[in-house]
Amino acid sequence: MGRLVIVSNRAPSVDGAGDSGGLVVALKDALSQQGGLWIGGAPKQSENPADELNFHQRPDFEIALFELEPELYRDYYLGYSNSVLWPALHGRVDLIDVQPHYSAAYRKVARRLARQIARIVTHDGMIWVHDYQLIPLAHELRKLGVTSRIGFFLHIPLPDLQTFKAIPEWQELAGCLADYDLLGLQTQRDLGHLINIFRHTLRGELRPNGNMGINGREVVLGCFPISIDVRGFRQLAVDGAARTAPPSVPRLIGVDRLDYSKGLPQRLLGYETFLSQNPEFCNKVGLLQIAPPTRDDVDAYKAIRSDLEHLAGRINGRFGTIEWTPVQYIHRALPRDDLAVLYRYSRVGLVTPLFDGMNLVAKEYVAAQDEADPGVLILSQFAGAAEEMSDALIINPHDPQDVADAIRTALQMPLAERRQRHGALYSHLEKHDVAHWSAAFLKRLLAIEKADAEWLER
Ligand code: GDG
């Protein structure tokens, strides 16, 4: 079997620092078993980027970094990826900033990267491309004659056809998606949207095996809900709790990059409604919101920060006392072990995105709980995680009353019900951890026959 090559916008660190969360944990084993290679963007841009990948050997796998000029990086990453694709795919078409040089930069990065990758991959290798920043990569690789199997996983949601059409290049993007051998999505919801997009754009035909016939070839489609290292994260929380005292008042917790898709203002409005309707809880509960900055050079992110700060100030001014601050808001990233214990010591986990591919915070919160006295997860119906986590309290984040009622229900929930709900959520997660996710995707990719030369010559 050939080499496994992972491609993502950002590469893991060359020295292994900061590996503790996310994709690296998920893919480390598969990569080290197969002499794997991870290709990703260098941490810093360069005025004179090399036209080849820059290799670094780690003990577990090899890393190859690609460099971009600062201006190209800005237009490709902050521009097309995060000012067009991110808002559109999250249904926020009102926030799209369409600029011709953004889409040109996006295609240029894929073309350049494909040239660099084509020089080093072999026919029997497997390439796994991650996320919306790199959709055209398979298309560009095929143009250069690469015949390896190429899979793609979309970490964020895929919206319905009408919303997708707000992206000026929607037809081109659909065509690029169809050049992969395997397309993985987080949820059945997104899979349904993809099938509809292919039907209408490329006259795709759904086959009885669930794959799509497009232009005389078969594209394999699958739903692969991503997860976390459940046991590892639980251990982090248990170890942390042994070192730290619990808070003096029961706590509600939210942990989100400060992104407009995460429904932070809606969450605070729900909390405000709860406090105003349940004055007996004032002084007796507090909300801790950790919201580290992200993409703060994009205007829409400046706006969400200011909305959130305004609301947190309003709630603290309205309900706070000398002894009690209703909302503690931290606009900084905390270490991962601190997060684990903060989740464990929180009576309620608030995960209220307006639209989210999956949402790993929901899974981390459940993994971190003490099964003898677990907290309650409040989860938006629009998080991908809601498809699997129906034992959470599922809410509509747009309705402050629904959020307020769920907070009250969670705080008053009897121990037996909390245990029963947590037990069901945890046992599902334990079987569906991140190792399960990556193994399922790679198994499907491996089972696909290699691209044939005839198709490549179309
Ligand atoms: C995308 C999709 C999908 C947050 N604050 C801190 C911190 N975090 C960590 C969380 C969690 C991760 O960041 C966030 O993951 P999410 O899944 O919630 O969201 P996105 O970043 O938007 O991720 C999403 C995901 O890709 C995977 O496919 O689930 O739907 O949008 O792990 O714990 N970590 C630390 N300090 C913080 O302050 N250390």
Residues whose N, C-alpha, C, O or C-beta is under 5 A from the ligand:
A	BS01	GDG	G21 H155 I156 I226 V255 D256 R257 P292 R332 A333 L334 P335 R336 D356 G357 M358 N359 L360 V361
